[in-house]
Amino acid sequence: VLSSTYQLRNSIYCYYFGIKTVHLIGDSHVWPYQEVHPFVVHHLGGATAYNLDNINSKTGSHRLLKILLSSIPQKNSILLFSLGEIDCRLHIYYQYKKNNHKKSLNTLIANTVKKYLGVLVSLKNNGWVVSVLSPTPAGDERNIYKMPYFANFKTRAKITKKFHLLLKEECKKNNIPYIDVYSKIATNYGGIMIKYKQDAVHLNKNVVPITTSLLSKSIYNKN
């Protein structure tokens, strides 16, 4: 939970430097940015990119997003979404195996990106400044959730990279700034560089300066 003092300090920081507050919205990959200017972190729980538009999603992410947006001042805010790692690590491969390969991995990835972009484009059309943070590269977590279908590292890395590249392409088509941290921190085999690794899945705070630098170049120079 954000301290009220940080929110006040961040407002002063953003006012002093003449920049907008970056509302970082997403799954657990938002935590490295906790209480770091100019970010205000909003954790939607175990939300997925695929179900962000689903009013009946188990995580309630769609409802939580609506509540959240009602509390954010549109004028001085940038929305930065961080979703997709959970889809790439667990759900895309699960759907692929569960349905006996009737839909290819590429099709499932494309469907996930399409649903995610649908929410982002809708927000943009409603006047929000919307941006997207690239997914975290594949981690080396094992099947700790005892999923009946769980891809090996190589497959998860492949899914994540394809998701990243397609999401980047679709954001460009829709004129949505894409903050490509992935290309800066991924190893040649699609994992997380040691310098940026917090645990088997998450990034540490070393990723923050990269993100702020990319934000400065792609968003703040335009707004």
C-alpha positions in Angstrom: 0.0 0.0 0.0 1.3 3.4 -0.9 2.0 5.8 1.9 0.2 9.1 1.7 3.5 10.9 2.2 5.0 9.3 -0.9 2.0 10.3 -3.0 2.4 13.9 -1.8 6.1 13.8 -2.4 5.6 12.4 -5.8 3.1 15.1 -6.7 5.6 17.7 -5.7 8.4 16.0 -7.6 6.3 15.8 -10.8 5.2 19.4 -10.4 8.7 20.6 -9.9 10.1 18.8 -13.0 7.0 19.5 -15.1 6.1 15.9 -15.8 3.1 13.7 -15.4 2.7 11.0 -12.8 3.3 7.5 -14.2 0.6 5.2 -12.9 2.1 1.8 -13.3 -0.7 -0.8 -13.4 -0.3 -4.5 -13.5 0.7 -7.8 -11.9 3.5 -8.4 -9.4 6.1 -7.1 -11.8 5.1 -3.6 -10.8 6.8 -3.9 -7.4 10.4 -2.8 -8.3 8.9 0.6 -9.0 7.3 1.0 -5.6 7.8 4.5 -4.1 10.3 5.5 -6.9 9.5 8.9 -8.6 7.6 9.4 -10.9 5.8 6.1 -10.4 2.7 5.4 -8.5 2.2 1.6 -8.4 -1.2 -0.1 -8.6 -1.2 -3.9 -8.2 -4.1 -5.7 -9.8 -3.2 -9.1 -8.3 -2.5 -12.0 -10.5 -4.1 -10.3 -13.5 -3.5 -11.5 -17.1 -3.3 -9.6 -20.3 -5.9 -11.9 -21.8 -8.6 -11.3 -19.1 -8.2 -7.6 -18.5 -11.4 -7.0 -20.5 -13.3 -9.9 -18.9 -15.9 -8.6 -16.3 -16.0 -12.2 -14.9 -12.3 -12.8 -14.6 -11.3 -14.8 -11.5 -8.9 -12.1 -10.3 -11.4 -9.4 -10.7 -8.9 -7.3 -12.6 -11.4 -5.6 -14.9 -13.5 -4.4 -12.0 -10.3 -3.3 -10.1 -9.1 -1.4 -13.1 -12.4 0.5 -13.4 -12.3 1.4 -9.7 -8.7 2.5 -10.0 -9.3 4.7 -13.1 -12.1 6.5 -11.3 -9.6 7.7 -8.7 -6.8 8.8 -11.1 -6.9 12.4 -12.5 -6.7 12.0 -16.2 -5.2 15.3 -17.0 -1.8 14.9 -15.2 -1.4 11.1 -15.6 0.3 8.6 -17.8 -1.0 5.0 -17.6 1.8 2.4 -17.9 0.5 -1.2 -18.1 2.6 -4.2 -17.1 0.9 -7.4 -17.9 1.6 -10.6 -19.9 4.3 -12.4 -18.0 1.8 -14.7 -16.3 0.1 -15.4 -19.7 3.5 -16.3 -21.2 4.7 -18.4 -18.2 1.5 -20.3 -17.6 -1.7 -19.8 -19.5 -0.8 -19.7 -23.2 0.9 -23.0 -23.1 -1.8 -24.5 -20.8 -4.5 -23.6 -23.4 -2.3 -25.0 -26.2 -2.0 -28.4 -24.5 -5.5 -28.5 -22.9 -7.1 -28.1 -26.4 -4.8 -30.7 -28.0 -2.9 -28.2 -30.1 -6.1 -27.2 -32.0 -4.8 -23.6 -31.9 -1.2 -23.0 -32.4 1.0 -21.1 -29.9 1.2 -18.3 -32.4 -2.5 -18.0 -32.6 -2.9 -18.1 -28.8 -0.3 -15.4 -28.4 -2.0 -13.2 -31.1 -5.4 -13.6 -29.4 -3.9 -12.5 -26.0 -2.2 -9.5 -27.6 -5.4 -8.6 -29.4 -7.5 -8.7 -26.2 -4.9 -6.7 -24.3 -4.7 -4.0 -27.0 -8.5 -3.8 -27.1 -8.5 -2.4 -23.5 -5.6 -0.1 -24.1 -7.0 1.4 -27.3 -10.3 1.9 -25.7 -8.7 3.8 -22.8 -6.6 5.9 -25.3 -9.8 6.7 -27.3 -11.4 7.9 -24.0 -8.6 10.5 -23.5 -6.1 8.7 -21.4 -2.3 8.8 -22.1 -1.6 5.1 -22.4 1.7 3.3 -22.6 2.9 -0.3 -22.3 5.8 -1.9 -20.4 7.3 -4.9 -22.2 6.9 -8.3 -20.5 9.7 -9.6 -18.2 11.9 -12.2 -20.0 11.3 -15.8 -19.1 12.3 -16.8 -15.6 13.6 -20.2 -14.4 10.8 -21.0 -12.0 9.7 -24.6 -11.9 6.1 -25.9 -11.9 5.5 -24.7 -8.3 1.7 -24.4 -9.0 1.5 -28.0 -10.1 0.0 -27.1 -13.4 -1.0 -30.2 -15.5 0.8 -28.6 -18.4 3.9 -26.5 -17.9 6.4 -25.6 -20.7 10.1 -26.0 -20.3 12.3 -22.9 -20.2 13.1 -22.9 -23.9 9.4 -22.9 -24.8 8.5 -20.3 -22.3 11.3 -18.0 -23.6 10.0 -18.5 -27.1 6.4 -17.6 -26.1 7.6 -14.6 -24.2 9.7 -13.2 -27.0 6.9 -13.7 -29.6 4.5 -12.0 -27.2 6.9 -9.1 -26.7 7.6 -8.6 -30.5 3.9 -8.8 -31.5 2.8 -6.5 -28.6 5.5 -4.0 -29.7 4.3 -4.1 -33.3 0.7 -3.7 -32.4 1.4 -0.8 -30.0 3.3 1.0 -32.8 0.3 0.5 -35.2 -2.0 2.1 -32.6 0.4 4.9 -31.7 0.8 3.6 -28.1 4.3 4.1 -26.6 6.0 0.8 -25.9 8.6 0.8 -23.2 11.0 -1.9 -24.5 12.9 -2.9 -21.4 12.9 -6.5 -22.6 15.5 -5.8 -25.2 17.8 -4.3 -22.7 17.7 -7.0 -20.0 17.0 -10.3 -21.9 19.9 -12.8 -22.4 20.5 -14.3 -25.8 18.4 -17.3 -24.8 15.5 -15.3 -23.6 16.1 -15.3 -19.8 16.7 -12.5 -17.3 20.2 -11.1 -17.1 21.6 -11.8 -13.6 22.1 -8.0 -12.9 18.3 -7.5 -13.1 17.1 -10.7 -11.4 15.3 -10.5 -8.1 14.1 -14.1 -8.0 13.1 -16.9 -10.3 10.5 -14.7 -12.0 10.8 -11.1 -11.0 13.1 -8.2 -11.7 15.0 -6.1 -9.1 15.3 -2.3 -8.9 18.2 -2.2 -11.3 15.5 -2.1 -14.0 14.1 1.2 -12.9 16.7 3.6 -14.4 16.3 1.8 -17.8 12.5 2.3 -17.6 12.7 5.9 -16.7 15.2 6.6 -19.4 13.0 5.0 -22.1 9.9 6.8 -20.7 11.7 10.1 -21.0 12.6 9.5 -24.6 9.3 8.0 -25.7 6.6 9.8 -23.7 7.8 12.9 -21.8 9.2 14.4 -25.0 5.7 14.1 -26.5 3.5 15.4 -23.7 
